[in-house]
Amino acid sequence: MGYLRDLAEHIRNHHVTDMASILERFPGRSVPSFHRDLAKLECISSFTDNRRFYTLPEIPIYDVFGLWRYNGIGFSEHGTAKETARVLIEGSSSGMAYADLEEILGIRLYTTLQTLSTEKAIVSETDGNRKLFFSGNKENYQRQKSNRMGIPVSNPGHPFNLLVVVDLLLAVINEDADTIDKAFMLLKLRNHPYLTREEVERIFEHYHLPGKKN
């Protein structure tokens, strides 16, 4: 259709456009009509500026993070800021710090990351004054934590996650975790979201640690 071709040409000439510019260039059509036109052209919405800017899918040249910026307006091959943050965290080798994520995306992400954490799409942890984010997938989470701490998740023939074992032994020695329940609660607070009480009990038994079951 002629108006679709003209709209595509308008976007191509400007690289990026918004609805106000479209309405000014093509008077007489409604906003819902133009939203349908943009969908037909498979236009991409910006992840910045409340998603109000659009570009054609062939225009962006994405960087290593899957991002492209034009005059400060950000576009992502992953779509929204929320999905982009999730993909970056999921694909990282050792999780990502809040400051690093904000630097990469160039926008405030507090609410976005809080939502992802609530949805259990990511795991949020604190390391001193730093906020860290890891994959919401259990296996990937453990691999990322292992890489960040420099401790292997497991050794051949070893029955437990070594990250958990190290933290549990420290809790017993330094924090008088003299019961399984106390050790379990301390480790849950110490950023072991997938830990179960049964696993703590098995570690106590395996290492013959002094402690009560409750």
N, C-alpha and C positions, 0 to 999 in steps of 0.2 A: 504494500500500500504506500502511496505517496507520502503521507504524513509520517509514517514510520521511517522511511528513508530520510526525510528531512530532519526528523528528530535525531536520528543516528549521526547525520552529518553535523548537526549543531553540537552534539556532544564531542564528536571527533575533533572538531575545530577548536573547542575550548578545553579538551581533555577531561574536564570535570565540570559538572553543572549542578544546579539545585532547582527545586520546583518553582521558585520565584523567577528565575531566569527563563525557564521553559514557558511559563505562563506569559511572560513579557514577549518572548519571541513568537509564540503561537497562541494568540488570543482566540477565544471562542470555544475552546474545549475545557471540560471540567477537570478538576484535580483527580477524581477517580479514574477518568478516561486516560489521563497521562500515566497514572500508576499502572494501569493495564498495559499501556504502550511500553513502559520501561521494563515490565515483566517479559513482554514478548521479545524485547531486545536483549533479555537476560542481563540487564544492567546490574552492577554491583553497588551496594550502598557503603558509604564510608563507615568505619568503626569509630571515628571521632565525630565531633560536632553533632551529636544526637542523630547520627546516621542520615543527615539531611542532604548529603551530596551523593552524586551518582557518576559512574563512568561506565564505559563499555568494557566487556570482559577481555578484549584484545589489547587494550591500552596499557594496563599496569605492567611494569617490569619489576617483579618481586625480588626482594633481597633474600638472604639466607634464612631469615625468620618468616618468610612468606608475607612481607609487608611492602607497601609502596606508598610514597607520599608525594603529593603535588601541592605546592604552596602551603605546606603545613597540614593539609588534609590527608588523613590516613585511610588506606584501604588494605584489607587483608584477604589473602586467598582462602582463609579459614572462615571468613564471614564476620561475625560480631566480635567485639572485644572479649566477651565472655568465652566464646569458643576458641578464640586465638590464645588466650591465657591458658586455657585447659590443654590445648595441643602443645604449647611450649613447655608446660610443666610435665606433661606426659612424656614428651620426647627428650627431656633433659637426662643427662647421665647421673646427676647427683642432686636432683631437685633444684629449685630456684628460689632466690631471696626476693622479698617484696621489692626492694630497691632496684634490683636488676630488671624485674618485670616492668616496673614503671618507666625505667630508663629506655627499655626496648620499645614499648608501646607509646610512650610519650603522653600518657593520660593517667589520671587517678584511678586506682583499681581496688580500693578498699571494699566497696560494696560488692563489686563483681566477684572478688575472691571469697568474700564472706558467703555469698550465695553458692558458689561452687563447693565450698567446704560444707555448707549445710546440706547440699544435695549429695554429699559424699563422692563427688566427682574428683576431688583432690583431698589431701590431708594437710592440715595446717599445724605447724609446730613452732615453738619458740626456742631460739638458741641465744641466750643472753639477751641483748637488746634487738636481735634480728628476728624477723618473721620469715620462716621458711615454708615452702610449699612442695609437696611431693605428689606423686601419682596416687589416684584413688584405687588403683589395681594392686592387690596385695603383693603379688610377685614382683611387679615393677617397683612398688614402694620399697620393699626390702632390698632390692638391688640398688636403688638410688641411695638409700640410707647407708648401705655398705660402702658404696663408692665415696660418699661424703665423709664418712668416719674413718675410712681406710682399714676397715675390719671386714674380712670375708664373711658373708652370710652363713656359710657352713663349710665344713671340710668333708671329704669323702668318709663315710662311715660315722660321722658325728650326728647325733640324733637331734640337736637343737640349733636354733638360730643363735649364732655367737654374739650378735648384738644384744640379744636379750640376756644371755648368760653373763656377759660382762656387766651390764647394768644391774642385774639381780645381785651378783656378788658384791658390787659396790654398795648396793642398798643394805645388804646384810652387814657388811663391815663398817660402813660409815654412818648409817642411819638407823641402826638397831632394828632392822626389819626382821623381828624374831618370830613372826607368824607368816604363814602362807598368804593370808588375807591382806596383811599389812604390806608385804612385798608386792603382791599383785596390784594393790591400789597405788603404790609408789611408782611402779613401772608403767601403769596406765597414765599417770600424770607425767611421766618422763617420756612421753611420746612413743608409746608402743600400742597403737590403736587396735591392732589385730590380735593382741595377746589374750589368752584365755587363762582362767584360774587353773584349769587342769594342766596346762603347760608349765605353769609355775610350780605346781605340786610335783610334777615329774622331774623338774630340774632339782628341786630340793632333795628328792629321793635319789636321783642319779649321783649327785655330788655329796650325799650324806650330810647335808647342811643341818645344823641344829636349828630346830624351829617347830612350832606347833601348827596344827592344821587350822586353827582358828584363834 
